[in-house]
Amino acid sequence: MAYGNALAVLADPTRREVFERLRAGPRPVNALAAGLPVSRPAVSQHLKVLKDAGLVEERSEGVRRIYSLRPEGLVELRGWLDSFWGDALEAFALEAEGSHQNRGSK
């Protein structure tokens, strides 16, 4: 997964709303589109973009397509975001250590 792509995909407010609606569980397009200010075909396009980014998966149920969050995509994205905390904490520790050593040498 390209993490920058996943973040760009979720930057769109309509796409983010569709993504949020899937938190409650798998849904067909018509349920996801209900109450949104865009057409059902537009929601289908947003779902395609989310699917291409690895954040959503689909399955067929008769003639309907049911969409759900793709757990692997979320784990990968979460891991990438969490890595920033590790880097930030490491940088903070190095800065604090350097600051402490500088005070001790004065």
CYANA upper distance limits for C-alpha pairs under 8 A (distance plus 0.5 A):
  1 MET  CA      5 ASN  CA      8.41
  1 MET  CA      6 ALA  CA      8.07
  1 MET  CA     53 ALA  CA      7.17
  1 MET  CA     54 GLY  CA      6.98
  1 MET  CA     73 GLY  CA      7.86
  1 MET  CA     76 GLU  CA      8.10
  2 ALA  CA      6 ALA  CA      6.87
  2 ALA  CA     53 ALA  CA      7.92
  3 TYR  CA      7 LEU  CA      6.72
  3 TYR  CA     77 LEU  CA      6.85
  3 TYR  CA     80 TRP  CA      7.88
  4 GLY  CA      8 ALA  CA      6.62
  5 ASN  CA      9 VAL  CA      6.52
  5 ASN  CA     53 ALA  CA      7.19
  6 ALA  CA     10 LEU  CA      6.77
  6 ALA  CA     50 LEU  CA      8.39
  6 ALA  CA     53 ALA  CA      6.04
  6 ALA  CA     54 GLY  CA      8.28
  6 ALA  CA     55 LEU  CA      7.99
  6 ALA  CA     77 LEU  CA      8.27
  7 LEU  CA     11 ALA  CA      6.66
  8 ALA  CA     12 ASP  CA      7.88
  9 VAL  CA     15 ARG  CA      7.70
  9 VAL  CA     49 VAL  CA      7.54
  9 VAL  CA     50 LEU  CA      7.20
  9 VAL  CA     53 ALA  CA      7.79
 10 LEU  CA     15 ARG  CA      6.64
 10 LEU  CA     16 ARG  CA      5.63
 11 ALA  CA     15 ARG  CA      8.19
 11 ALA  CA     16 ARG  CA      7.36
 12 ASP  CA     16 ARG  CA      6.55
 13 PRO  CA     17 GLU  CA      6.65
 14 THR  CA     18 VAL  CA      6.79
 14 THR  CA     36 LEU  CA      8.38
 14 THR  CA     46 HIS  CA      8.30
 15 ARG  CA     19 PHE  CA      6.61
 15 ARG  CA     43 VAL  CA      8.40
 15 ARG  CA     46 HIS  CA      6.15
 15 ARG  CA     47 LEU  CA      8.01
 15 ARG  CA     50 LEU  CA      8.06
 16 ARG  CA     20 GLU  CA      6.54
 17 GLU  CA     21 ARG  CA      6.66
 18 VAL  CA     22 LEU  CA      7.08
 18 VAL  CA     32 LEU  CA      6.76
 18 VAL  CA     33 ALA  CA      8.32
 18 VAL  CA     43 VAL  CA      8.13
 18 VAL  CA     46 HIS  CA      8.36
 18 VAL  CA     47 LEU  CA      8.19
 19 PHE  CA     23 ARG  CA      7.58
 19 PHE  CA     50 LEU  CA      8.39
 19 PHE  CA     56 VAL  CA      8.50
 19 PHE  CA     69 LEU  CA      8.02
 20 GLU  CA     24 ALA  CA      8.44
 21 ARG  CA     25 GLY  CA      8.32
 21 ARG  CA     32 LEU  CA      7.20
 22 LEU  CA     26 PRO  CA      6.51
 22 LEU  CA     27 ARG  CA      7.21
 22 LEU  CA     32 LEU  CA      8.39
 22 LEU  CA     67 TYR  CA      8.09
 22 LEU  CA     68 SER  CA      6.34
 22 LEU  CA     69 LEU  CA      6.66
 23 ARG  CA     69 LEU  CA      7.62
 25 GLY  CA     68 SER  CA      6.86
 25 GLY  CA     69 LEU  CA      8.27
 26 PRO  CA     66 ILE  CA      6.71
 26 PRO  CA     67 TYR  CA      5.85
 26 PRO  CA     68 SER  CA      4.88
 26 PRO  CA     69 LEU  CA      7.97
 27 ARG  CA     31 ALA  CA      6.64
 27 ARG  CA     32 LEU  CA      6.93
 27 ARG  CA     66 ILE  CA      5.86
 27 ARG  CA     67 TYR  CA      5.90
 27 ARG  CA     68 SER  CA      7.12
 28 PRO  CA     32 LEU  CA      6.96
 28 PRO  CA     64 ARG  CA      7.23
 28 PRO  CA     65 ARG  CA      6.32
 28 PRO  CA     66 ILE  CA      4.95
 28 PRO  CA     67 TYR  CA      6.51
 29 VAL  CA     33 ALA  CA      6.51
 29 VAL  CA     40 ARG  CA      7.43
 29 VAL  CA     43 VAL  CA      7.53
 29 VAL  CA     44 SER  CA      7.12
 29 VAL  CA     65 ARG  CA      7.62
 29 VAL  CA     66 ILE  CA      7.60
 29 VAL  CA     67 TYR  CA      7.93
 30 ASN  CA     34 ALA  CA      6.68
 30 ASN  CA     40 ARG  CA      7.02
 32 LEU  CA     36 LEU  CA      8.48
 32 LEU  CA     43 VAL  CA      8.03
 33 ALA  CA     38 VAL  CA      7.92
 33 ALA  CA     39 SER  CA      7.53
 33 ALA  CA     40 ARG  CA      6.02
 33 ALA  CA     43 VAL  CA      6.55
 38 VAL  CA     42 ALA  CA      6.61
 38 VAL  CA     43 VAL  CA      7.43
 39 SER  CA     43 VAL  CA      6.93
 40 ARG  CA     44 SER  CA      6.78
 41 PRO  CA     45 GLN  CA      6.85
 42 ALA  CA     46 HIS  CA      6.83
 43 VAL  CA     47 LEU  CA      6.65
 44 SER  CA     48 LYS  CA      6.74
 45 GLN  CA     49 VAL  CA      6.92
 46 HIS  CA     50 LEU  CA      6.77
 47 LEU  CA     51 LYS  CA      6.47
 47 LEU  CA     56 VAL  CA      7.81
 48 LYS  CA     52 ASP  CA      6.55
 49 VAL  CA     53 ALA  CA      6.74
 50 LEU  CA     54 GLY  CA      7.00
 50 LEU  CA     55 LEU  CA      5.96
 50 LEU  CA     56 VAL  CA      6.08
 51 LYS  CA     55 LEU  CA      6.17
 51 LYS  CA     56 VAL  CA      5.04
 51 LYS  CA     57 GLU  CA      6.25
 51 LYS  CA     58 GLU  CA      8.39
 54 GLY  CA     70 ARG  CA      7.36
 54 GLY  CA     73 GLY  CA      5.84
 55 LEU  CA     69 LEU  CA      6.55
 55 LEU  CA     70 ARG  CA      5.69
 55 LEU  CA     71 PRO  CA      8.18
 55 LEU  CA     72 GLU  CA      8.48
 55 LEU  CA     73 GLY  CA      5.46
 55 LEU  CA     74 LEU  CA      6.90
 56 VAL  CA     67 TYR  CA      7.22
 56 VAL  CA     68 SER  CA      6.15
 56 VAL  CA     69 LEU  CA      4.98
 56 VAL  CA     70 ARG  CA      5.21
 56 VAL  CA     73 GLY  CA      8.25
 57 GLU  CA     67 TYR  CA      6.24
 57 GLU  CA     68 SER  CA      6.05
 57 GLU  CA     69 LEU  CA      6.70
 57 GLU  CA     70 ARG  CA      6.00
 58 GLU  CA     65 ARG  CA      6.82
 58 GLU  CA     66 ILE  CA      5.96
 58 GLU  CA     67 TYR  CA      4.93
 58 GLU  CA     68 SER  CA      6.87
 59 ARG  CA     65 ARG  CA      6.15
 59 ARG  CA     66 ILE  CA      5.84
 59 ARG  CA     67 TYR  CA      7.15
 60 SER  CA     64 ARG  CA      6.36
 60 SER  CA     65 ARG  CA      5.10
 60 SER  CA     66 ILE  CA      6.65
 61 GLU  CA     65 ARG  CA      6.50
 61 GLU  CA     66 ILE  CA      7.26
 69 LEU  CA     74 LEU  CA      8.40
 70 ARG  CA     74 LEU  CA      7.05
 71 PRO  CA     75 VAL  CA      6.66
 72 GLU  CA     76 GLU  CA      6.64
 73 GLY  CA     77 LEU  CA      6.64
 74 LEU  CA     78 ARG  CA      6.41
 75 VAL  CA     79 GLY  CA      6.51
 76 GLU  CA     80 TRP  CA      6.79
 77 LEU  CA     81 LEU  CA      6.73
 78 ARG  CA     82 ASP  CA      6.43
 79 GLY  CA     83 SER  CA      6.67
 80 TRP  CA     84 PHE  CA      7.71
 81 LEU  CA     85 TRP  CA      8.01
 82 ASP  CA     86 GLY  CA      7.34
 83 SER  CA     87 ASP  CA      6.79
 84 PHE  CA     88 ALA  CA      6.46
 85 TRP  CA     89 LEU  CA      6.46
 86 GLY  CA     90 GLU  CA      6.57
 87 ASP  CA     91 ALA  CA      6.64
 88 ALA  CA     92 PHE  CA      6.60
 89 LEU  CA     93 ALA  CA      6.58
 90 GLU  CA     94 LEU  CA      6.73
 91 ALA  CA     95 GLU  CA      6.63
 92 PHE  CA     96 ALA  CA      6.51
 93 ALA  CA     97 GLU  CA      6.45
 94 LEU  CA     98 GLY  CA      6.52
 95 GLU  CA     99 SER  CA      6.53
 96 ALA  CA    100 HIS  CA      6.53
 97 GLU  CA    101 GLN  CA      6.64
 98 GLY  CA    102 ASN  CA      6.60
 99 SER  CA    103 ARG  CA      6.86
100 HIS  CA    104 GLY  CA      6.86
101 GLN  CA    105 SER  CA      6.85
102 ASN  CA    106 LYS  CA      7.19
